[in-house]
Amino acid sequence: MALQEYRRGEILSEQPKYEMVDTFEIDNGELGNLTNVHTFVLGVEWEQFKQKLLSGEAYFECMVHAENTGRLQNLTARYGRRFVAERQITDDGDWEWTRVVIGEPVS
């Protein structure tokens, strides 16, 4: 019973189910040198970027982590949108950023 949760003396029979919702464009352990926090941040950024793509907005600009630029470019291509990485910026911490512009669908 160590894996079961209790609430007010009752056993909750269902545990949350987790599943992969997207590939995140990774393989070959390319995130192996990153901390769990860093990897989590990149995954959250991926999902937020994807939702912005799916929103139907014809044009938007945003700053993304440099490590995600290639992945997000591939994601953008999957949805047939234009992707331009404009410049890379380093902040005072461990992060490098890329300003990207997403345009209308490629015809």
C-alpha positions as CSV (number, residue, x, y, z in Angstrom):
1,M,0.0,0.0,0.0
2,A,3.0,2.3,0.0
3,L,2.1,3.5,-3.6
4,Q,-1.5,4.4,-2.8
5,E,-2.6,7.8,-1.7
6,Y,-5.0,8.4,1.2
7,R,-7.5,11.2,1.6
8,R,-9.5,11.4,4.8
9,G,-9.0,7.7,5.4
10,E,-10.0,6.6,1.9
11,I,-7.8,5.0,-0.7
12,L,-7.7,6.7,-4.0
13,S,-7.6,3.9,-6.5
14,E,-6.6,5.9,-9.6
15,Q,-3.1,7.4,-9.9
16,P,-2.5,10.2,-12.4
17,K,-1.5,8.9,-15.8
18,Y,1.3,10.6,-17.7
19,E,2.1,10.2,-21.3
20,M,4.3,11.8,-24.0
21,V,2.4,14.4,-25.9
22,D,5.2,15.4,-28.3
23,T,8.6,14.3,-29.3
24,F,10.4,17.5,-28.2
25,E,12.8,16.8,-31.2
26,I,15.4,15.0,-29.0
27,D,17.3,11.8,-29.4
28,N,20.8,10.5,-28.7
29,G,21.0,12.0,-25.2
30,E,21.5,15.6,-26.4
31,L,20.0,16.9,-23.2
32,G,22.1,14.7,-21.0
33,N,24.5,17.5,-20.0
34,L,21.7,19.7,-18.8
35,T,20.2,19.9,-15.3
36,N,16.7,18.6,-14.7
37,V,15.5,22.2,-14.1
38,H,17.1,23.4,-17.4
39,T,15.5,20.5,-19.3
40,F,12.1,21.3,-17.7
41,V,12.4,24.9,-18.7
42,L,13.1,23.9,-22.3
43,G,10.1,21.6,-22.3
44,V,7.8,24.3,-20.9
45,E,9.1,26.7,-23.5
46,W,8.4,24.1,-26.3
47,E,4.8,23.7,-25.2
48,Q,4.2,27.5,-24.8
49,F,5.7,28.0,-28.3
50,K,3.6,25.2,-29.8
51,Q,0.4,26.7,-28.3
52,K,1.2,30.1,-29.8
53,L,1.7,28.4,-33.2
54,L,-1.7,26.7,-32.9
55,S,-3.4,29.9,-31.8
56,G,-3.7,31.0,-35.4
57,E,-1.9,34.2,-34.9
58,A,-0.4,35.1,-38.3
59,Y,2.8,36.8,-37.0
60,F,4.6,36.9,-33.6
61,E,8.0,37.5,-32.1
62,C,9.5,36.0,-29.0
63,M,12.7,35.3,-27.2
64,V,13.6,31.6,-26.8
65,H,16.5,29.7,-25.2
66,A,19.3,29.2,-27.7
67,E,19.3,25.5,-27.0
68,N,15.7,25.3,-28.2
69,T,16.2,27.3,-31.4
70,G,16.7,24.3,-33.7
71,R,13.9,22.3,-32.1
72,L,11.5,25.2,-32.4
73,Q,12.5,25.8,-36.0
74,N,11.6,22.1,-36.8
75,L,8.4,22.4,-34.9
76,T,7.5,25.5,-36.9
77,A,8.2,23.8,-40.2
78,R,5.9,20.9,-39.2
79,Y,3.1,23.4,-39.1
80,G,4.2,25.1,-42.3
81,R,5.1,28.4,-40.8
82,R,8.0,30.8,-41.5
83,F,10.7,30.9,-38.9
84,V,13.5,33.5,-38.7
85,A,16.1,33.4,-35.9
86,E,17.4,37.0,-35.7
87,R,20.0,37.3,-33.1
88,Q,21.5,35.6,-30.0
89,I,21.8,37.4,-26.7
90,T,23.6,36.2,-23.6
91,D,22.3,37.3,-20.2
92,D,24.2,37.6,-16.9
93,G,23.3,34.0,-15.9
94,D,23.7,30.6,-17.7
95,W,21.2,31.3,-20.4
96,E,21.6,32.3,-24.0
97,W,18.6,33.6,-25.9
98,T,17.6,33.9,-29.6
99,R,15.0,36.4,-30.9
100,V,12.8,34.6,-33.4
101,V,10.1,35.8,-35.7
102,I,7.3,33.6,-36.8
103,G,5.5,34.5,-40.0
104,E,2.5,33.5,-42.0
105,P,2.2,30.0,-43.5
106,V,4.6,29.0,-46.3
107,S,2.7,28.7,-49.5
